[in-house]
Each structure stands twice: as structure tokens, then as C-alpha cells.
Amino acid sequence: MTLFLTDEKCFWHSGGNYALTAPVGGLVQPLAAGGLPESPETKRRLRNLIDVTGLAADLTIRSAPAAPLDDLLRVHPQSYLTEFAQLSAQGGGELGERTPFGPGGYDIAALSAGLVTEAVRSVLAGEARNAYALSRPPGHHCLPDYPMGFCLLANIAIAIRSAASDLRVAVVDWDVHHGNGTEAIFADDSNVLTLSVHQDGNYPWTTGGVDTAAQANINIPLPPGSGHKAYLRTMDRIVLPALKRFRPDLIIVACGFDASGVDPLARMLAGSDTFGLMTAMLMRAADTLCEGRLAMAHEGGYSEVHVPFCGHAVLAQMSGSKILATDPLAARIAAHQPSAHMDAVHEGLIDELAAHFAAVPL
């Protein structure tokens, strides 16, 4: 059984004092849609698409309680949570770097973390074969006391810390931006392997390099323009071998869809089929390594048209459903894949990274 966790309240999170990533004011006119590219529409349209195609019938769909304060305190200091809650009660504000929020932002962020926590709990308890949390706001950039990049609470870290302390967890982050928050939180924890596959030089600009001081961490920065074949080769040559060496009890995916070939905040060329095939690869790895235990937490992805088809492809794989959603952008993305020459360049780079990471102790 595939559990799909969602809640309408998460779609009500707002941060409307930006136009794209420029603060509204002066000559920057507010956007009618509300401001940030981290829009509820990408997630709401995914929720709607699985209803329209009938895929919802192959999923178990429900909400979950908000993460309680005790769970939040496992990752975030009281001082940060107090400031966040106070601003939220006063109508909203902004903390850290590019993390505005409106009224009730604290409660909605705690609910988002609760969805991810329940995904992990249900999989570990054997209540679901795998689980997908349609979490919003996202979490993988959030540091313990400094939110960043639309992320107000570290959803995945909170979920891991709420589970058994001796659990070995692998976090595979294929969001197009480096998962700096998750990496930093578990930098000294050898029981958590963090792997981030991201566009080199994208947000955050100062993190995501190959060499880090973290105990069990692999960063895989891919050049802008890397496409479908590069992502699959990265999974095959780097991610899957690392998982096999680490032997986790659970695999969690920071499931961003902003590596999509039409995403406005990145320059990668993944298609919905890319995400579906990567999901299938991780499911096979989970079956071999950890009795199929796989949880996904929704992160970024800013194309309101394409994100729903990427998410649908992932959920169809997770559930084993035969219901497919024909991707209207598949032909366009396929037509813009790298040339044979650039594919060879990417292949060489990935093989070099694979050789480097093969020597990293896990």
C-alpha cells in the first residue's frame, strides 16, 4: 500500500511579498498570483491530477497531525521556534534568507513537518509499503536556527529525529538545489547518509561542493544542461552503490521536481520519465536493502504545469498503478536533451565523481 499524505491547509501557506525572488516595493510590482515561485498551485494541481486520472484510487490518502513541539525541538532551538511562532501570530513576517510567511505560518510549517514525520512513521511501522508526503512549505534548506530558500522547518530532519535513535537512514535529495540544511544537521551523525544531486552553482551558491567535512555525505553537483541520461547514470554509478555500502534501514527522498526541463529556477533537463525511472531504481534498492522502506517528502519544483506530471509519474511507480498521465511537455523536453558529445562529457564527469566517492568511508 502506498500512503499519500496531504492537507489543504498546507496550500494556504503564503509568502506574497516577493515577485519571483525580488522583494515587492519601489518599482517591483506585486504579482497577481501572490509572489513567490514556491506556489501552492504546483502541489494543488498534483493533488487534482491524481483525482482526475483515477490514480487516487490506487493510493491511501489522508492527513496527519502537526509535528509536536517536542519533535521540533529535536532539530530547532526554542529561541528560533519562539520567534517564528510570535511573528506568525502577529500576521506573518520574514526570517532568515528568502523565507517570508503569512498568518498562521508556524502552524502550517509544523503541519508540513507532521506529514513527513507520519510518512516515516507509517513506513517504519509496516503500515504502508511506501509513503509520499505532499509537504509545504518545504524543508531541505532550513538550518536549525536559520531558515533559507522558502524552507521554515527542516521537515526530513524532524522526521528522522522523531524515529528510533539507532536507525540508519539514507536521504537521497534530487531537488535541483543543494540540500544544505539536511547536510548540516546530520554533519556529525554517521547513522544518516545524505546524498544531494543538484545543479552546480545554483542555490545556495556557497554550498554543495564535492568535498565536505560531514561524516556520511555525498554531494553530486551536475553541470547546467545535464539531462535524462546524466541523472540515470548518476543514480546507477554513484547513488545506488553508496546505498549498497551504507545499508540503510530506511530511504527518504527529498523529492523536488525543479530539475524539470521547464522549471523557471533551474537549467536542468529532466522529464517526468526521469523522475519515474529514478523512483523505480530506488524502490528496487529499498527492496534489496531495507525491506522496501521508502518515504518521499515533497520539496521544490516551480512549473505549475509540469510538476503535477512529474509527481504523478513518481506516485504511479510507488503504487504499481497502471494509470498513467500523458505528459504534454515530454516531447519538448526530449527534443532539448544534450547532444551526444555533451552526454559523453557528462558521462566522464559522473564516472570521475563515482571513482572519488567509492573511496569515501560510509
Secondary structure, DSSP 8 states (H G I E B T S, - for coil): -EEEE--GGGGG---TTEETTEESBTTB---TT-S-SS-HHHHHHHHHHHHHHSGGGGSEEE------HHHHTTTS-HHHHHHHHHHHHTT-EEETBTEEE-TTHHHHHHHHHHHHHHHHHHHHTTS-SEEEE--SS--TT-BTTB-BTTB-S-HHHHHHHHS-TT--EEEEE-SSS--HHHHHHTTT-TTEEEEEEEETT-SSTT---S--S-SSEEEEEE-TT-BHHHHHHHIIIIIHHHHHHH--SEEEEEE--TTBTT-TT---BB-HHHHHHHHHHHHHHHHHHSTT-EEEEE-----TTTHHHHHHHHHHHHHT-------TTHHHHHHTS--HHHHHHHHHHHHHHHHHHHTS--
